[in-house]
Amino acid sequence: MAGFFVAPPIAKNILEEQLTKHLSTPRVTRVAQIERVRINPLALSCSVEGLSITASGRDPLVSWDSLQASLDLRTLISREWRLRKIALDGFAGRVAILPDGKPNFADLIPDEKTEPGAPDENKKTAILHINELSITNARIDYSDASLPQPFSTQLGPVNFTARDFQTGRPDRAPGEFSATTESGETLSWRGSLAIAPVSSRGEIRVGNLDIKKYAPFYGHLVRFDVTDGKLDINLRYEVATDADGVAIRTAQSDIALRDLQISERGNPVPAVGIGTISLSEITAEIHTARPAAPVLRIGRIAFDNGAVALRHDARGINLAELFSPAATDSPASATSAPAPAAAPAPAPDITVGEVAVRDFTINIEDATLDAPLLTKAVIDTMSAKNFSLAKLDSPLALELAMRIAGEGELRAGGELALSPMRGKISAELGNLPLTLADAHLGQFLNARIEKGRLAVKADATIDPENGLAVAGSTSVTDLAVKDASGGPLQSWKTLAVREISYAEKPAAKIAITEIALDGSSTQINISPDGLLNIAALAKQNEPPQPAPAPAEKQTPAPASAPAKPAPAASEPPLLITIGKVTLNEGRVAFSDQSIAPAVKMSLDEINGAVSGLSSENLAHADVDVRAKINGAAPVSLTGRVNPLSNDVYTDLRFAIDRAALAPLSPYAGKYAGRTLAGGTLNIDVSTKVSKRFLDSANVITLDQFEFGEHTGSPDATSLPVGLAVSLLRDRNGKIILDVPIKGSLDDPEFKYGRAVRHALANIIMKAATAPFSLLTSVLGIGGKSDGGAELDLSRAEFHAGANTLNEASQKKLTLLAKALGERPALHLAISGGFDADTDSAALRSIRFSADLKQEYLNENSGGQVSAGSTDALQLAPAIEARLVEILYRKKIPAAEQARAETPPTPEAMRAQLLETIRIDDDQLSQLAAARAESVRSFLIGKGVAESRVTLSGKPATGALASLELR
């Protein structure tokens, strides 16, 4: 009876006293309390009920409802402790990690510096054998205040059972374990275990593990937030220990992560969402002491039903930032000694049967563009099979099927070994909308892609010896591009690049069988405000600001200059060959709305080919392209070129035949001040380029070119364009301009178009400033005067006082008459002129000579000879001197003669007589008119129509007749 009634209270007191004593430390007082102790000496059993251990009056650290133990009678006759049963019910424990990282029971842990006593190797530990061990309805509260964010959880109820558990023997005891957390997570184990040696086999299951809940443990290490996600683990394992270490094996295990949601920190919208990530058929094997490599086999890794928000903004790619490691606050000490190098561990043997992705959506946003891009791609299926880390030279089987922007489809597949990289990949992209590139195009061009489809087909071969080789084709169909105003700019039905091949070795080469452009249409517009649409295509971006110059630093001069590295051997240039470039039914339309009426023209029916393009220096491509201006006038470009070679070669002929000029009449009306009455244009350009020197013959022919009515345009030039036309137009109604252009392509100042424009502008300017020089130049009839200067046909010189043409003037007027015969549209206005000094002096001399002759005739004929008959008379000097004195006595007053101190000489008398002769302006004007009439009569005599030669009322200056072309 004492065992039933006396022993329990004594045992209770002893237990409370000893537990309180051994669980208390100088820093913490722990108090043990027990409600009841039961002892059954007949059954050899006892129980401790209502135990609680509290510290400093707080909530119990450990408690249980009941702990029962019963001793097996065989213990009395054997060398082992045998217990029929140990049962713990209603256990509750509180484990707390304090801010300093130590547990709330750290004071109970022996100091590591305390040296334990030497173990007694001869002492044998008694074997413990428990028939049944059970823990039921247990609960553990866990909290951790040492983390950046506090963590707490409650595990319970917890149940555990084991049967035939014993120490000292390798027999494993079967058992079970199960637990649930406050958030519905489950943890279970079913299997067997042994203590000596330690071994276990069984199955561990984790269900519904809340990833977000454990963020305090990993949140400071990453840059993202896990807002949802549940983890399930099914692990079949075996653990065994021996003298060499621990061996761990798993087989047919599975891991699944469900409903994963990852967002940028502080942003509730998920950046990554995955329905399921599953790892199935996992097998692993590792031994802690053996040199064999760890083995990991995964039958399949699958990502199903996912969505990713891929965004590009000013900070970069969001996912790159999202999954980059977070900065930590505990950098490694720079002064700590480096750890000794460990022997290299064998590389793990990892194989994965398949990595598969299904139904995965990628939402794409590019916020760096002026017009943000929003689109998505959907991976229907993607897989990689047969991966082995130990056999990277074995090929992976790859497969991909995805949709882009709802319409584009990408299919790819093949085999690829990773090291060395070797394999074959095939890919086919179809129906990809080019509107995806519109936002990027808008960064550089004032244009918008309205529609278009891209298709690509390629087969790639990667080989370490032969390098990369690619073969395929591509096309862009139904393209339509609009300019900044919303009007059409460029379109085509099909641009096909057929049979493209690239080979990296032995020398890099790109070969294209054909580039075919079908149904192309280009629209060139000038808006009402004068803006050319193609000139406004490029956006004007602000140039980058130069970086500030670094501050100069004084550095010591090196003792000797470092040796220059040897120049790397130059790689052979990339060889490019294009079999043929074909154009079919192309069109270029031009419209100018800045002028009234608007000008509209087009280049239609553009067809042709360029065959045999190659970057080889000796290869020349044949060019044959033809079109029609406004559907009528033929245009052709023929010859041979080699634009891809470093040594550019060109031998081309460009021709336009009988293009009507009437559509250009609005330009003539505005800038020339007159409409176009008619005419056609022919252009014949032959251009050769060799050794980067250009030699171009440019012949421009205007046939039956005529100006019409005056428009009174305020923008009309003041240059005599009508005169220029008349100067250039021959008797057959043609204007032929031969404009040769030569120059080096390496000369930065030489530009072909600029040279042509400059030459044509010079012709117009010369018509205004030197029309006669232009006339003789285009006709090739110029000559030189006796002094070697170019003949000036704009004037006919006369001897002083004369109105008859001298020999030199007759020569010039003969050439001018010939020129007027070649240019029937030209008219000539003649202005006579005089020089008041020289012509007056000459006229006095002529009058005086006539007076002398008349005096002579009067002496010898009794005054019966008329004045006109004196022209052919020649007087001897003696007679002339006598006649001068006679006239002096007659015409000089006697009083004036009497004032002379000495008799005058004949020269003095002549001079005094000349002063008495008066030449007035009327006489000089008559001389000028006579000179103009003399020129007119001469030209008419040479065959120039009287209607084309008129006398101008405007006097000229000098002893000449001035000529003006009209």
Solvent accessible surface area in square Angstrom, and as a share of the most:
residue,aa,sasa,rsa
1,M,164,0.73
2,A,62,0.48
3,G,21,0.20
4,F,71,0.29
5,F,134,0.56
6,V,82,0.47
7,A,34,0.26
8,P,13,0.08
9,P,69,0.43
10,I,92,0.46
11,A,27,0.21
12,K,50,0.21
13,N,91,0.47
14,I,92,0.47
15,L,64,0.32
16,E,36,0.16
17,E,115,0.51
18,Q,72,0.32
19,L,55,0.27
20,T,37,0.22
21,K,138,0.59
22,H,126,0.56
23,L,42,0.21
24,S,32,0.21
25,T,31,0.18
26,P,148,0.93
27,R,187,0.68
28,V,39,0.23
29,T,82,0.48
30,R,6,0.02
31,V,62,0.35
32,A,4,0.03
33,Q,105,0.47
34,I,7,0.04
35,E,132,0.59
36,R,112,0.41
37,V,10,0.06
38,R,125,0.46
39,I,47,0.24
40,N,53,0.27
41,P,55,0.35
42,L,152,0.76
43,A,36,0.28
44,L,57,0.28
45,S,32,0.21
46,C,58,0.35
47,S,8,0.05
48,V,18,0.10
49,E,30,0.13
50,G,19,0.18
51,L,5,0.02
52,S,23,0.15
53,I,16,0.08
54,T,28,0.16
55,A,11,0.08
56,S,85,0.55
57,G,76,0.73
58,R,170,0.62
59,D,104,0.54
60,P,60,0.38
61,L,19,0.10
62,V,46,0.26
63,S,25,0.16
64,W,42,0.15
65,D,88,0.46
66,S,18,0.12
67,L,52,0.26
68,Q,86,0.38
69,A,30,0.23
70,S,14,0.09
71,L,40,0.20
72,D,12,0.06
73,L,112,0.56
74,R,115,0.42
75,T,20,0.11
76,L,130,0.65
77,I,148,0.75
78,S,48,0.31
79,R,233,0.85
80,E,14,0.06
81,W,139,0.49
82,R,30,0.11
83,L,28,0.14
84,R,92,0.33
85,K,78,0.33
86,I,36,0.18
87,A,17,0.13
88,L,29,0.14
89,D,49,0.25
90,G,14,0.13
91,F,44,0.18
92,A,16,0.12
93,G,10,0.09
94,R,75,0.27
95,V,44,0.25
96,A,14,0.11
97,I,32,0.16
98,L,77,0.38
99,P,104,0.65
100,D,98,0.51
101,G,41,0.39
102,K,113,0.48
103,P,27,0.17
104,N,27,0.14
105,F,80,0.33
106,A,26,0.20
107,D,27,0.14
108,L,62,0.31
109,I,96,0.49
110,P,108,0.68
111,D,91,0.47
112,E,171,0.77
113,K,175,0.74
114,T,88,0.51
115,E,155,0.69
116,P,121,0.76
117,G,67,0.65
118,A,97,0.75
119,P,114,0.72
120,D,89,0.46
121,E,166,0.74
122,N,137,0.70
123,K,156,0.66
124,K,184,0.78
125,T,129,0.75
126,A,52,0.40
127,I,50,0.25
128,L,59,0.29
129,H,15,0.07
130,I,6,0.03
131,N,40,0.20
132,E,72,0.32
133,L,36,0.18
134,S,11,0.07
135,I,50,0.25
136,T,48,0.28
137,N,93,0.47
138,A,3,0.03
139,R,101,0.37
140,I,59,0.30
141,D,41,0.21
142,Y,61,0.23
143,S,41,0.26
144,D,10,0.05
145,A,51,0.40
146,S,46,0.30
147,L,35,0.17
148,P,81,0.51
149,Q,115,0.51
150,P,107,0.67
151,F,12,0.05
152,S,75,0.48
153,T,26,0.15
154,Q,67,0.30
155,L,45,0.22
156,G,17,0.17
157,P,74,0.47
158,V,11,0.06
159,N,49,0.25
160,F,36,0.15
161,T,43,0.25
162,A,1,0.01
163,R,112,0.41
164,D,73,0.38
165,F,30,0.13
166,Q,16,0.07
167,T,33,0.19
168,G,47,0.45
169,R,104,0.38
170,P,91,0.57
171,D,79,0.41
172,R,73,0.27
173,A,1,0.01
174,P,55,0.34
175,G,3,0.03
176,E,66,0.30
177,F,50,0.21
178,S,48,0.31
179,A,4,0.03
180,T,48,0.28
181,T,17,0.10
182,E,100,0.45
183,S,49,0.32
184,G,36,0.34
185,E,4,0.02
186,T,64,0.37
187,L,64,0.32
188,S,37,0.24
189,W,30,0.11
190,R,158,0.58
191,G,19,0.18
192,S,23,0.15
193,L,40,0.20
194,A,3,0.02
195,I,75,0.38
196,A,38,0.30
197,P,72,0.45
198,V,82,0.47
199,S,12,0.08
200,S,18,0.11
201,R,124,0.45
202,G,15,0.14
203,E,41,0.19
204,I,53,0.27
205,R,119,0.43
206,V,25,0.14
207,G,17,0.17
208,N,53,0.27
209,L,44,0.22
210,D,29,0.15
211,I,35,0.18
212,K,109,0.46
213,K,34,0.14
214,Y,51,0.19
215,A,32,0.25
216,P,20,0.13
217,F,80,0.33
218,Y,51,0.19
219,G,14,0.14
220,H,76,0.34
221,L,88,0.44
222,V,31,0.18
223,R,101,0.37
224,F,28,0.12
225,D,47,0.24
226,V,12,0.07
227,T,49,0.29
228,D,52,0.27
229,G,0,0.00
230,K,45,0.19
231,L,32,0.16
232,D,40,0.21
233,I,45,0.23
234,N,20,0.10
235,L,54,0.27
236,R,93,0.34
237,Y,25,0.10
238,E,45,0.20
239,V,35,0.20
240,A,33,0.25
241,T,35,0.20
242,D,77,0.40
243,A,112,0.86
244,D,89,0.46
245,G,18,0.17
246,V,48,0.28
247,A,11,0.09
248,I,66,0.33
249,R,92,0.34
250,T,17,0.10
251,A,49,0.38
252,Q,106,0.47
253,S,1,0.01
254,D,54,0.28
255,I,59,0.30
256,A,25,0.19
257,L,31,0.15
258,R,75,0.27
259,D,72,0.37
260,L,13,0.07
261,Q,56,0.25
262,I,13,0.07
263,S,1,0.01
264,E,29,0.13
265,R,123,0.45
266,G,73,0.71
267,N,59,0.30
268,P,112,0.70
269,V,100,0.57
270,P,57,0.36
271,A,7,0.05
272,V,11,0.06
273,G,10,0.10
274,I,15,0.08
275,G,22,0.21
276,T,42,0.24
277,I,27,0.14
278,S,29,0.19
279,L,40,0.20
280,S,35,0.22
281,E,99,0.44
282,I,14,0.07
283,T,48,0.28
284,A,25,0.20
285,E,79,0.35
286,I,77,0.39
287,H,25,0.11
288,T,93,0.54
289,A,58,0.45
290,R,120,0.44
291,P,116,0.73
292,A,75,0.58
293,A,33,0.25
294,P,44,0.28
295,V,41,0.24
296,L,56,0.28
297,R,91,0.33
298,I,16,0.08
299,G,25,0.24
300,R,78,0.29
301,I,30,0.15
302,A,2,0.01
303,F,56,0.23
304,D,18,0.09
305,N,96,0.49
306,G,6,0.06
307,A,43,0.33
308,V,18,0.10
309,A,36,0.28
310,L,55,0.28
311,R,52,0.19
312,H,67,0.30
313,D,27,0.14
314,A,107,0.83
315,R,160,0.58
316,G,24,0.23
317,I,76,0.38
318,N,6,0.03
319,L,37,0.18
320,A,70,0.54
321,E,71,0.32
322,L,7,0.03
323,F,101,0.42
324,S,37,0.24
325,P,113,0.71
326,A,20,0.16
327,A,89,0.69
328,T,79,0.46
329,D,148,0.77
330,S,92,0.59
331,P,113,0.71
332,A,97,0.75
333,S,67,0.43
334,A,107,0.83
335,T,131,0.76
336,S,71,0.46
337,A,90,0.70
338,P,124,0.78
339,A,89,0.69
340,P,124,0.78
341,A,106,0.82
342,A,91,0.71
343,A,91,0.70
344,P,129,0.81
345,A,87,0.68
346,P,63,0.40
347,A,75,0.58
348,P,54,0.34
349,D,32,0.16
350,I,44,0.22
351,T,32,0.19
352,V,13,0.07
353,G,34,0.33
354,E,34,0.15
355,V,50,0.28
356,A,4,0.03
357,V,14,0.08
358,R,112,0.41
359,D,80,0.41
360,F,24,0.10
361,T,31,0.18
362,I,39,0.20
363,N,64,0.33
364,I,52,0.26
365,E,57,0.26
366,D,13,0.07
367,A,45,0.35
368,T,56,0.33
369,L,17,0.09
370,D,110,0.57
371,A,63,0.49
372,P,81,0.51
373,L,26,0.13
374,L,131,0.65
375,T,27,0.16
376,K,96,0.40
377,A,5,0.04
378,V,19,0.11
379,I,15,0.07
380,D,34,0.18
381,T,58,0.34
382,M,75,0.33
383,S,17,0.11
384,A,28,0.21
385,K,83,0.35
386,N,94,0.48
387,F,54,0.23
388,S,16,0.10
389,L,64,0.32
390,A,73,0.56
391,K,123,0.52
392,L,55,0.27
393,D,92,0.48
394,S,43,0.28
395,P,64,0.40
396,L,19,0.09
397,A,34,0.26
398,L,50,0.25
399,E,97,0.44
400,L,35,0.17
401,A,14,0.11
402,M,23,0.10
403,R,96,0.35
404,I,32,0.16
405,A,28,0.22
406,G,56,0.54
407,E,77,0.35
408,G,0,0.00
409,E,85,0.38
410,L,37,0.18
411,R,108,0.39
412,A,25,0.19
413,G,22,0.22
414,G,27,0.26
415,E,96,0.43
416,L,27,0.13
417,A,3,0.02
418,L,71,0.35
419,S,59,0.38
420,P,71,0.45
421,M,96,0.43
422,R,103,0.37
423,G,12,0.12
424,K,139,0.59
425,I,41,0.21
426,S,55,0.36
427,A,34,0.26
428,E,92,0.41
429,L,27,0.14
430,G,23,0.22
431,N,73,0.38
432,L,25,0.12
433,P,9,0.06
434,L,29,0.14
435,T,59,0.34
436,L,37,0.19
437,A,44,0.34
438,D,34,0.18
439,A,15,0.11
440,H,79,0.35
441,L,46,0.23
442,G,17,0.16
443,Q,44,0.19
444,F,128,0.53
445,L,58,0.29
446,N,48,0.25
447,A,14,0.11
448,R,110,0.40
449,I,19,0.10
450,E,73,0.33
451,K,104,0.44
452,G,1,0.01
453,R,69,0.25
454,L,41,0.20
455,A,38,0.29
456,V,52,0.30
457,K,113,0.48
458,A,26,0.20
459,D,69,0.36
460,A,23,0.18
461,T,50,0.29
462,I,40,0.20
463,D,26,0.13
464,P,53,0.33
465,E,114,0.51
466,N,101,0.52
467,G,10,0.10
468,L,63,0.32
469,A,40,0.31
470,V,47,0.27
471,A,49,0.38
472,G,19,0.18
473,S,42,0.27
474,T,37,0.21
475,S,26,0.17
476,V,25,0.14
477,T,42,0.25
478,D,78,0.40
479,L,16,0.08
480,A,14,0.11
481,V,20,0.11
482,K,50,0.21
483,D,10,0.05
484,A,80,0.62
485,S,104,0.67
486,G,39,0.37
487,G,17,0.16
488,P,88,0.55
489,L,13,0.07
490,Q,42,0.19
491,S,37,0.24
492,W,44,0.16
493,K,130,0.55
494,T,39,0.23
495,L,45,0.22
496,A,7,0.06
497,V,24,0.14
498,R,103,0.38
499,E,118,0.53
500,I,45,0.23
501,S,46,0.30
502,Y,62,0.24
503,A,38,0.29
504,E,72,0.32
505,K,94,0.40
506,P,141,0.89
507,A,46,0.36
508,A,27,0.21
509,K,80,0.34
510,I,47,0.24
511,A,25,0.20
512,I,26,0.13
513,T,67,0.39
514,E,41,0.18
515,I,37,0.19
516,A,14,0.11
517,L,38,0.19
518,D,43,0.22
519,G,18,0.18
520,S,15,0.10
521,S,40,0.26
522,T,31,0.18
523,Q,37,0.16
524,I,39,0.20
525,N,37,0.19
526,I,33,0.17
527,S,35,0.23
528,P,105,0.66
529,D,118,0.61
530,G,46,0.44
531,L,100,0.50
532,L,55,0.27
533,N,16,0.08
534,I,72,0.36
535,A,71,0.55
536,A,25,0.19
537,L,35,0.18
538,A,56,0.43
539,K,68,0.29
540,Q,167,0.74
541,N,103,0.53
542,E,159,0.71
543,P,104,0.65
544,P,124,0.78
545,Q,153,0.68
546,P,118,0.74
547,A,90,0.69
548,P,124,0.78
549,A,93,0.72
550,P,119,0.75
551,A,90,0.70
552,E,165,0.74
553,K,162,0.69
554,Q,174,0.77
555,T,102,0.60
556,P,125,0.79
557,A,93,0.72
558,P,99,0.62
559,A,118,0.91
560,S,88,0.57
561,A,88,0.68
562,P,112,0.71
563,A,100,0.77
564,K,187,0.79
565,P,121,0.76
566,A,91,0.70
567,P,128,0.80
568,A,98,0.76
569,A,97,0.75
570,S,109,0.70
571,E,151,0.68
572,P,85,0.54
573,P,104,0.65
574,L,76,0.38
575,L,43,0.22
576,I,47,0.24
577,T,34,0.20
578,I,20,0.10
579,G,38,0.37
580,K,83,0.35
581,V,34,0.19
582,T,27,0.15
583,L,54,0.27
584,N,72,0.37
585,E,100,0.45
586,G,6,0.06
587,R,104,0.38
588,V,47,0.27
589,A,7,0.06
590,F,53,0.22
591,S,11,0.07
592,D,4,0.02
593,Q,79,0.35
594,S,40,0.26
595,I,14,0.07
596,A,95,0.73
597,P,98,0.62
598,A,45,0.35
599,V,2,0.01
600,K,142,0.60
601,M,43,0.19
602,S,15,0.10
603,L,53,0.26
604,D,21,0.11
605,E,78,0.35
606,I,22,0.11
607,N,50,0.25
608,G,22,0.21
609,A,26,0.20
610,V,29,0.16
611,S,38,0.24
612,G,37,0.35
613,L,19,0.10
614,S,10,0.06
615,S,22,0.14
616,E,93,0.42
617,N,87,0.45
618,L,171,0.85
619,A,27,0.21
620,H,54,0.24
621,A,2,0.01
622,D,75,0.39
623,V,11,0.06
624,D,66,0.34
625,V,25,0.14
626,R,127,0.46
627,A,9,0.07
628,K,73,0.31
629,I,25,0.13
630,N,62,0.32
631,G,37,0.35
632,A,74,0.57
633,A,6,0.05
634,P,57,0.36
635,V,13,0.08
636,S,16,0.10
637,L,57,0.29
638,T,35,0.20
639,G,26,0.25
640,R,109,0.40
641,V,18,0.10
642,N,1,0.01
643,P,75,0.47
644,L,63,0.31
645,S,6,0.04
646,N,126,0.65
647,D,59,0.31
648,V,38,0.22
649,Y,60,0.23
650,T,18,0.11
651,D,48,0.25
652,L,35,0.17
653,R,113,0.41
654,F,70,0.29
655,A,15,0.12
656,I,18,0.09
657,D,51,0.26
658,R,146,0.53
659,A,6,0.04
660,A,57,0.44
661,L,10,0.05
662,A,59,0.46
663,P,40,0.25
664,L,57,0.28
665,S,23,0.15
666,P,20,0.13
667,Y,56,0.21
668,A,15,0.11
669,G,7,0.07
670,K,56,0.24
671,Y,111,0.42
672,A,20,0.16
673,G,8,0.08
674,R,66,0.24
675,T,45,0.26
676,L,24,0.12
677,A,73,0.56
678,G,22,0.21
679,G,15,0.14
680,T,43,0.25
681,L,31,0.16
682,N,41,0.21
683,I,32,0.16
684,D,49,0.25
685,V,21,0.12
686,S,46,0.30
687,T,21,0.12
688,K,117,0.50
689,V,9,0.05
690,S,58,0.38
691,K,164,0.69
692,R,84,0.31
693,F,98,0.41
694,L,12,0.06
695,D,62,0.32
696,S,0,0.00
697,A,48,0.37
698,N,5,0.02
699,V,49,0.28
700,I,25,0.13
701,T,18,0.10
702,L,32,0.16
703,D,32,0.17
704,Q,99,0.44
705,F,21,0.09
706,E,77,0.34
707,F,30,0.12
708,G,21,0.20
709,E,136,0.61
710,H,144,0.64
711,T,60,0.35
712,G,69,0.66
713,S,23,0.15
714,P,132,0.83
715,D,78,0.40
716,A,35,0.27
717,T,57,0.33
718,S,115,0.75
719,L,54,0.27
720,P,46,0.29
721,V,26,0.15
722,G,21,0.20
723,L,28,0.14
724,A,1,0.01
725,V,17,0.09
726,S,14,0.09
727,L,0,0.00
728,L,13,0.07
729,R,26,0.10
730,D,29,0.15
731,R,141,0.51
732,N,102,0.52
733,G,11,0.10
734,K,76,0.32
735,I,3,0.01
736,I,94,0.48
737,L,19,0.10
738,D,97,0.50
739,V,6,0.04
740,P,91,0.57
741,I,12,0.06
742,K,128,0.54
743,G,13,0.12
744,S,41,0.26
745,L,64,0.32
746,D,96,0.50
747,D,61,0.31
748,P,108,0.68
749,E,126,0.57
750,F,32,0.13
751,K,100,0.43
752,Y,76,0.29
753,G,32,0.31
754,R,117,0.43
755,A,25,0.20
756,V,27,0.16
757,R,159,0.58
758,H,116,0.52
759,A,25,0.19
760,L,55,0.28
761,A,56,0.44
762,N,75,0.39
763,I,33,0.17
764,I,54,0.28
765,M,96,0.43
766,K,72,0.31
767,A,0,0.00
768,A,37,0.28
769,T,99,0.58
770,A,36,0.28
771,P,25,0.16
772,F,13,0.05
773,S,51,0.33
774,L,7,0.03
775,L,0,0.00
776,T,18,0.11
777,S,71,0.46
778,V,58,0.33
779,L,41,0.20
780,G,65,0.63
781,I,21,0.11
782,G,48,0.46
783,G,21,0.21
784,K,116,0.49
785,S,45,0.29
786,D,154,0.80
787,G,78,0.75
788,G,42,0.41
789,A,63,0.49
790,E,121,0.54
791,L,30,0.15
792,D,65,0.34
793,L,3,0.02
794,S,32,0.21
795,R,97,0.35
796,A,0,0.00
797,E,60,0.27
798,F,11,0.05
799,H,121,0.54
800,A,50,0.39
801,G,8,0.08
802,A,27,0.21
803,N,61,0.31
804,T,94,0.54
805,L,22,0.11
806,N,27,0.14
807,E,149,0.67
808,A,61,0.48
809,S,0,0.00
810,Q,72,0.32
811,K,104,0.44
812,K,14,0.06
813,L,2,0.01
814,T,56,0.33
815,L,39,0.19
816,L,0,0.00
817,A,10,0.08
818,K,118,0.50
819,A,0,0.00
820,L,1,0.01
821,G,35,0.34
822,E,53,0.24
823,R,15,0.05
824,P,64,0.40
825,A,34,0.26
826,L,0,0.00
827,H,81,0.36
828,L,1,0.01
829,A,2,0.01
830,I,0,0.00
831,S,9,0.06
832,G,8,0.08
833,G,0,0.00
834,F,56,0.23
835,D,49,0.25
836,A,55,0.43
837,D,115,0.59
838,T,71,0.41
839,D,0,0.00
840,S,12,0.08
841,A,52,0.40
842,A,20,0.15
843,L,33,0.17
844,R,74,0.27
845,S,57,0.37
846,I,95,0.48
847,R,98,0.36
848,F,6,0.03
849,S,46,0.29
850,A,40,0.31
851,D,38,0.20
852,L,3,0.02
853,K,30,0.13
854,Q,44,0.20
855,E,18,0.08
856,Y,54,0.20
857,L,27,0.13
858,N,57,0.29
859,E,78,0.35
860,N,98,0.50
861,S,38,0.25
862,G,60,0.58
863,G,44,0.42
864,Q,154,0.68
865,V,41,0.24
866,S,78,0.50
867,A,71,0.55
868,G,59,0.57
869,S,61,0.39
870,T,5,0.03
871,D,118,0.61
872,A,94,0.73
873,L,42,0.21
874,Q,153,0.68
875,L,33,0.16
876,A,48,0.37
877,P,114,0.72
878,A,80,0.62
879,I,56,0.28
880,E,46,0.21
881,A,40,0.31
882,R,108,0.40
883,L,0,0.00
884,V,2,0.01
885,E,76,0.34
886,I,45,0.23
887,L,9,0.04
888,Y,5,0.02
889,R,120,0.44
890,K,130,0.55
891,K,103,0.44
892,I,6,0.03
893,P,81,0.51
894,A,81,0.63
895,A,65,0.51
896,E,64,0.29
897,Q,34,0.15
898,A,85,0.66
899,R,173,0.63
900,A,47,0.36
901,E,172,0.77
902,T,99,0.57
903,P,116,0.73
904,P,36,0.23
905,T,75,0.44
906,P,63,0.40
907,E,123,0.55
908,A,48,0.37
909,M,8,0.03
910,R,80,0.29
911,A,52,0.40
912,Q,45,0.20
913,L,4,0.02
914,L,43,0.22
915,E,119,0.53
916,T,67,0.39
917,I,17,0.09
918,R,179,0.65
919,I,26,0.13
920,D,78,0.40
921,D,106,0.55
922,D,95,0.49
923,Q,53,0.23
924,L,6,0.03
925,S,58,0.37
926,Q,122,0.54
927,L,13,0.06
928,A,8,0.06
929,A,62,0.48
930,A,32,0.25
931,R,0,0.00
932,A,5,0.04
933,E,68,0.31
934,S,27,0.17
935,V,0,0.00
936,R,53,0.19
937,S,58,0.37
938,F,43,0.18
939,L,0,0.00
940,I,46,0.23
941,G,66,0.64
942,K,100,0.42
943,G,67,0.64
944,V,8,0.04
945,A,51,0.39
946,E,106,0.47
947,S,87,0.56
948,R,32,0.12
949,V,1,0.01
950,T,67,0.39
951,L,85,0.42
952,S,29,0.18
953,G,83,0.80
954,K,124,0.53
955,P,102,0.64
956,A,17,0.13
957,T,126,0.73
958,G,14,0.14
959,A,23,0.18
960,L,12,0.06
961,A,0,0.00
962,S,40,0.26
963,L,8,0.04
964,E,75,0.34
965,L,6,0.03
966,R,137,0.50
